[in-house]
Amino acid sequence: MSELNPAAQAEFLSQLNKERDAIRDFVALLEKEQQALLQQENDLLLTLAEAKTQAALKLTDLTNVRRQFLNSKIGNSAIDTGEWIKKFAPSCLAAWNELKKIAEAAHQMNKNNGEVIQLKLRSNQQALTALLGAAKSAAGLYGRDGQTSVAFSGRTLGSG
């Protein structure tokens, strides 16, 4: 196989740039999500979740276009995408490396946000368990006859 012609390289570069821009947009959403998590803006988190879903779908579509293009050129070869670009589409190598770098950052940020969400979820579950336990204890303060079942010491309110 020979190097892609200039028009094909330009088209591939355009596709990589679209994908890179979509990943940048996704990272911007992850940064907003991180701030919302830190500032406990739960309503904003719901909005961001929907935006993230839409951005992820767009990224999936763009990634599939790139993979289809590469599969049509590489086939079942075991060659690394970066190596193939270096050999057959060298004008696209910088864009590919930038795309990979941003994707790795997005992956790490998404992982970190997920860990924060898990910590908050565990904390909320612990608080709920404590509240339910306190409610059960409070419910046990009265006997079947409606009288308090806890012995109080000291004098009764209003007595001399």
CYANA upper distance limits for C-alpha pairs under 8 A (distance plus 0.5 A):
  1 MET  CA     88 PHE  CA      8.44
  2 SER  CA     88 PHE  CA      6.81
  3 GLU  CA     87 LYS  CA      7.24
  3 GLU  CA     88 PHE  CA      4.43
  3 GLU  CA     89 ALA  CA      6.56
  4 LEU  CA      8 ALA  CA      6.39
  4 LEU  CA      9 GLN  CA      6.39
  4 LEU  CA     88 PHE  CA      6.09
  4 LEU  CA     89 ALA  CA      6.30
  5 ASN  CA      9 GLN  CA      6.73
  6 PRO  CA     10 ALA  CA      6.56
  7 ALA  CA     11 GLU  CA      6.72
  8 ALA  CA     12 PHE  CA      6.61
  9 GLN  CA     13 LEU  CA      6.45
  9 GLN  CA     89 ALA  CA      6.27
  9 GLN  CA     91 SER  CA      7.44
  9 GLN  CA     92 CYS  CA      7.44
 10 ALA  CA     14 SER  CA      6.60
 11 GLU  CA     15 GLN  CA      6.81
 12 PHE  CA     16 LEU  CA      6.72
 12 PHE  CA     66 ARG  CA      8.41
 12 PHE  CA     92 CYS  CA      7.85
 13 LEU  CA     17 ASN  CA      6.62
 13 LEU  CA     91 SER  CA      8.14
 13 LEU  CA     92 CYS  CA      5.85
 13 LEU  CA     95 ALA  CA      7.58
 14 SER  CA     18 LYS  CA      6.77
 15 GLN  CA     19 GLU  CA      6.80
 15 GLN  CA     62 LEU  CA      8.14
 15 GLN  CA     66 ARG  CA      7.56
 16 LEU  CA     20 ARG  CA      6.55
 16 LEU  CA     66 ARG  CA      8.02
 16 LEU  CA     92 CYS  CA      8.38
 16 LEU  CA     95 ALA  CA      7.00
 16 LEU  CA     96 TRP  CA      7.19
 16 LEU  CA     99 LEU  CA      7.86
 17 ASN  CA     21 ASP  CA      6.55
 17 ASN  CA     95 ALA  CA      7.22
 17 ASN  CA     99 LEU  CA      8.47
 18 LYS  CA     22 ALA  CA      6.70
 18 LYS  CA     62 LEU  CA      8.05
 19 GLU  CA     23 ILE  CA      6.75
 19 GLU  CA     59 LEU  CA      7.11
 19 GLU  CA     62 LEU  CA      6.29
 19 GLU  CA     63 THR  CA      7.49
 19 GLU  CA     99 LEU  CA      7.94
 20 ARG  CA     24 ARG  CA      6.72
 20 ARG  CA     95 ALA  CA      8.34
 20 ARG  CA     98 GLU  CA      8.01
 20 ARG  CA     99 LEU  CA      5.55
 20 ARG  CA    102 ILE  CA      7.96
 21 ASP  CA     25 ASP  CA      6.75
 22 ALA  CA     26 PHE  CA      6.73
 22 ALA  CA     55 ALA  CA      7.73
 22 ALA  CA     58 LYS  CA      7.89
 22 ALA  CA     59 LEU  CA      6.71
 23 ILE  CA     27 VAL  CA      6.64
 23 ILE  CA     59 LEU  CA      7.46
 23 ILE  CA     99 LEU  CA      8.25
 23 ILE  CA    102 ILE  CA      7.30
 23 ILE  CA    103 ALA  CA      7.00
 23 ILE  CA    106 ALA  CA      7.94
 24 ARG  CA     28 ALA  CA      6.76
 24 ARG  CA    102 ILE  CA      7.49
 25 ASP  CA     29 LEU  CA      6.94
 25 ASP  CA     55 ALA  CA      8.09
 26 PHE  CA     30 LEU  CA      6.79
 26 PHE  CA     52 LYS  CA      7.29
 26 PHE  CA     55 ALA  CA      6.57
 26 PHE  CA     56 ALA  CA      7.93
 26 PHE  CA    106 ALA  CA      7.88
 27 VAL  CA     31 GLU  CA      6.66
 27 VAL  CA    105 ALA  CA      8.40
 27 VAL  CA    106 ALA  CA      5.98
 27 VAL  CA    109 MET  CA      8.31
 28 ALA  CA     32 LYS  CA      6.82
 29 LEU  CA     33 GLU  CA      6.58
 29 LEU  CA     48 LEU  CA      7.32
 29 LEU  CA     51 ALA  CA      8.06
 29 LEU  CA     52 LYS  CA      7.13
 30 LEU  CA     34 GLN  CA      6.58
 30 LEU  CA     52 LYS  CA      8.41
 30 LEU  CA    106 ALA  CA      8.03
 30 LEU  CA    109 MET  CA      7.24
 30 LEU  CA    110 ASN  CA      7.01
 30 LEU  CA    113 ASN  CA      8.19
 31 GLU  CA     35 GLN  CA      6.83
 31 GLU  CA    109 MET  CA      8.38
 32 LYS  CA     36 ALA  CA      6.62
 32 LYS  CA     48 LEU  CA      8.26
 33 GLU  CA     37 LEU  CA      6.59
 33 GLU  CA     44 LEU  CA      8.48
 33 GLU  CA     45 LEU  CA      6.78
 33 GLU  CA     48 LEU  CA      7.00
 33 GLU  CA    113 ASN  CA      7.98
 34 GLN  CA     38 LEU  CA      6.75
 34 GLN  CA    113 ASN  CA      6.58
 35 GLN  CA     39 GLN  CA      6.54
 36 ALA  CA     40 GLN  CA      6.14
 36 ALA  CA     41 GLU  CA      5.37
 36 ALA  CA     42 ASN  CA      7.55
 36 ALA  CA     44 LEU  CA      7.07
 36 ALA  CA     45 LEU  CA      6.84
 37 LEU  CA     41 GLU  CA      6.93
 37 LEU  CA     42 ASN  CA      7.95
 37 LEU  CA     45 LEU  CA      7.92
 37 LEU  CA    113 ASN  CA      8.39
 37 LEU  CA    116 VAL  CA      8.01
 37 LEU  CA    117 ILE  CA      8.06
 41 GLU  CA     45 LEU  CA      7.03
 42 ASN  CA     46 LEU  CA      7.19
 43 ASP  CA     47 THR  CA      7.29
 44 LEU  CA     48 LEU  CA      6.61
 45 LEU  CA     49 ALA  CA      6.52
 46 LEU  CA     50 GLU  CA      7.18
 47 THR  CA     51 ALA  CA      6.94
 48 LEU  CA     52 LYS  CA      6.40
 49 ALA  CA     53 THR  CA      6.72
 50 GLU  CA     54 GLN  CA      6.90
 51 ALA  CA     55 ALA  CA      6.62
 52 LYS  CA     56 ALA  CA      6.44
 53 THR  CA     57 LEU  CA      6.75
 54 GLN  CA     58 LYS  CA      6.83
 55 ALA  CA     59 LEU  CA      6.67
 56 ALA  CA     60 THR  CA      6.59
 57 LEU  CA     61 ASP  CA      6.79
 58 LYS  CA     62 LEU  CA      6.81
 59 LEU  CA     63 THR  CA      6.47
 60 THR  CA     64 ASN  CA      6.56
 61 ASP  CA     65 VAL  CA      6.87
 62 LEU  CA     66 ARG  CA      6.90
 63 THR  CA     67 ARG  CA      6.62
 64 ASN  CA     68 GLN  CA      6.52
 65 VAL  CA     69 PHE  CA      6.74
 66 ARG  CA     70 LEU  CA      6.67
 67 ARG  CA     71 ASN  CA      6.38
 68 GLN  CA     72 SER  CA      6.64
 69 PHE  CA     73 LYS  CA      7.02
 70 LEU  CA     74 ILE  CA      6.17
 70 LEU  CA     75 GLY  CA      7.96
 70 LEU  CA     81 THR  CA      8.40
 71 ASN  CA     75 GLY  CA      5.17
 71 ASN  CA     76 ASN  CA      7.71
 74 ILE  CA     79 ILE  CA      8.13
 74 ILE  CA     84 TRP  CA      8.37
 79 ILE  CA     83 GLU  CA      7.19
 79 ILE  CA     84 TRP  CA      6.96
 80 ASP  CA     84 TRP  CA      6.67
 81 THR  CA     85 ILE  CA      6.64
 82 GLY  CA     86 LYS  CA      6.60
 82 GLY  CA     93 LEU  CA      7.65
 82 GLY  CA     96 TRP  CA      7.73
 82 GLY  CA     97 ASN  CA      8.35
 83 GLU  CA     87 LYS  CA      6.77
 84 TRP  CA     88 PHE  CA      6.34
 84 TRP  CA     89 ALA  CA      7.91
 85 ILE  CA     89 ALA  CA      5.13
 85 ILE  CA     90 PRO  CA      6.21
 85 ILE  CA     92 CYS  CA      7.13
 85 ILE  CA     93 LEU  CA      6.46
 86 LYS  CA     90 PRO  CA      5.19
 86 LYS  CA     92 CYS  CA      8.38
 86 LYS  CA     93 LEU  CA      6.46
 89 ALA  CA     93 LEU  CA      7.62
 92 CYS  CA     96 TRP  CA      6.69
 93 LEU  CA     97 ASN  CA      6.65
 94 ALA  CA     98 GLU  CA      6.67
 95 ALA  CA     99 LEU  CA      6.54
 96 TRP  CA    100 LYS  CA      6.72
 97 ASN  CA    101 LYS  CA      6.69
 98 GLU  CA    102 ILE  CA      6.69
 99 LEU  CA    103 ALA  CA      6.56
100 LYS  CA    104 GLU  CA      6.62
101 LYS  CA    105 ALA  CA      6.87
102 ILE  CA    106 ALA  CA      6.61
103 ALA  CA    107 HIS  CA      6.61
104 GLU  CA    108 GLN  CA      6.78
105 ALA  CA    109 MET  CA      6.59
106 ALA  CA    110 ASN  CA      6.48
107 HIS  CA    111 LYS  CA      6.65
108 GLN  CA    112 ASN  CA      6.66
109 MET  CA    113 ASN  CA      6.63
110 ASN  CA    114 GLY  CA      6.61
111 LYS  CA    115 GLU  CA      6.80
112 ASN  CA    116 VAL  CA      6.86
113 ASN  CA    117 ILE  CA      6.71
114 GLY  CA    118 GLN  CA      6.70
115 GLU  CA    119 LEU  CA      6.73
116 VAL  CA    120 LYS  CA      6.71
117 ILE  CA    121 LEU  CA      6.57
118 GLN  CA    122 ARG  CA      6.66
119 LEU  CA    123 SER  CA      6.67
120 LYS  CA    124 ASN  CA      6.58
121 LEU  CA    125 GLN  CA      6.61
122 ARG  CA    126 GLN  CA      6.66
123 SER  CA    127 ALA  CA      6.72
124 ASN  CA    128 LEU  CA      6.59
125 GLN  CA    129 THR  CA      6.61
126 GLN  CA    130 ALA  CA      6.70
127 ALA  CA    131 LEU  CA      6.65
128 LEU  CA    132 LEU  CA      6.56
129 THR  CA    133 GLY  CA      6.57
130 ALA  CA    134 ALA  CA      6.65
131 LEU  CA    135 ALA  CA      6.60
132 LEU  CA    136 LYS  CA      6.69
133 GLY  CA    137 SER  CA      6.76
134 ALA  CA    138 ALA  CA      6.58
135 ALA  CA    139 ALA  CA      6.59
136 LYS  CA    140 GLY  CA      6.97
137 SER  CA    141 LEU  CA      7.42
140 GLY  CA    149 SER  CA      8.32
141 LEU  CA    148 THR  CA      6.11
141 LEU  CA    149 SER  CA      5.95
141 LEU  CA    150 VAL  CA      6.63
142 TYR  CA    146 GLY  CA      6.09
142 TYR  CA    147 GLN  CA      5.91
142 TYR  CA    148 THR  CA      4.77
142 TYR  CA    149 SER  CA      5.69
142 TYR  CA    150 VAL  CA      8.25
143 GLY  CA    147 GLN  CA      6.10
143 GLY  CA    148 THR  CA      6.54
143 GLY  CA    149 SER  CA      6.01
155 ARG  CA    159 SER  CA      7.31
